[in-house]
């Protein structure tokens, strides 16, 4: 007895229930795996985040019951899949230690342990140090004393229940053991790079960025250079983990880029910073930009932040652009003051406008973070959003996802509690209510239902035609189609000009439909109730969408005809895309 036995450890990212081609590796689990590996505890990673397969079948197929410890990183969307896997593992191997972590598990840790006996422990907030204590405590025979929590008190495996930052079921079954919170990791530079591999039957698409300035597609890498955010937006899941902002040194950010270049054999030349708020310290942001530029002047980067920080640090932005800043993911959220107040953004609509104007004046691209609808939305709120998008120059903005977004009430966020009180209900902690079923006003509910019907029927077709048309235009512009760069090879100039106009019309189509739908809603839905097409062109759409579809292009054609014409012209230019195949358009992000 007493022989060291390394536990077999697995970490699982459960399915959120749908497929997303932009899937990337779960960086939170990758950090934990790398942290354990550094201390001599290798682990296996399984990423089912975009799988549409049955959770139990996945657990069986990948034999998750062969491990001594299985940790699940869970969000509201993936919680039920995690529980299904955990129950299957526990039934087959009762001695396996089932660990849950992540934002959702942190928010409802007591509820989880009371309702689900298959879960042994919840690791709250950050997971690196607590997980290391757990596996160290399991790294001996059960009758060997081990100081698992670093306080000098020895105990057997039961002593694991004293680890800070964890919640357990009491050994006698009476109540829970909620240990004190663990301090946040103070020095992020002491955590190894998130160099971990995951088994995933769907794989990972290559991450790229089309640099319009340099006119070429770049291999891209995601790097997280800081943790948390000091602000308190009511809808943000970062609040669940904690608002203690910490950042990494610029030299370590560069070292991570160089590490993964060597590790993967890929010359990454664009960095997507995945920080919750990269621009908390503009001085530090500039230090990172300068360090990247010094390491490789070809490297470009992008990040996300708030509108008020853009204005407070306006003097830094030109230098950041010189050092490779290409776009900023901007948390605008809404152009309606009542909505901004509910979201606890603590900014006025005019601040959004000023930030957008500043970035456009500097030539820095904007990636929109937008919440079009929330449960208390009114038609005037929607009107304010559409007027902002038009006046701020976002009619050409793609993708069109921002038009269809609705507020999600994540467990642990103040906005969920706000609406629970407002509705006089208690949301089940296991459930994530559909944001499209909570609208207070019937006219907003109908507006949303109709907009979603349009998205389901038309948006994929618009996206496909746009991709083909834009790539055809890009290839003609740079001469890669064998032309003179003016569309003078196989495509007549007239067709080239029409394609340009049709691509613009397709970019505008969802916006124009939404405006017509809003006008109809404000009038009491007369067109939607009447149904059919005002020009007599019936296409069998029983819900009245036809009456609201805008006429598009220089000749005001039906959306269906515009899509077909764009695709046909792209084929004539020598570009054809197989149905369902994604492509990176010249507008940048994939």
Protein Blocks (a to p, Z undefined) as FASTA:
>chain_A
ZZacddddddddddehiacfkbccdfklmmmmmmmmmnopacddddfklacbdfklmmmm
nopmlpfbdcddddfklmmmmmmmmmmmmmmmmmbccddedjklmmmmmmmmmmmmkbmb
dcehjfklmmmmmmmmmmpcfkbccdfkonopacdfklmmmpghiacddfklpacddddd
ddddfblmlpccfddcdddfkbpaddddddfknopacddddddfbecjfbfcfkbmklmn
opcdcdddfklmmmmmmmmmmmnopacfbdcdfbfblmlpmmlmmmmmmmmmmmomkbcc
dddddfklmmmmmmmmmmmmmnopabdcddfkpacfklmmmnonopafklmmmmmmmmmm
nopacdddddfbafklcfklmmmmmmmmmmnopmmpccfklmmgccdddehiaklmmmmm
mnopacdfkbccdfklmcfblklmmmmmmmmmmmmmmmmmmmmmmmmmmmmmmmmmnopn
opaonopambcfklmmmmmmmmmmmmmmmmmmmmmmmmmmmnoommmmngpafklpaghi
anommmmpccedjkopafklmmmmmmmmmmmnopacdehiacddfklpZZ
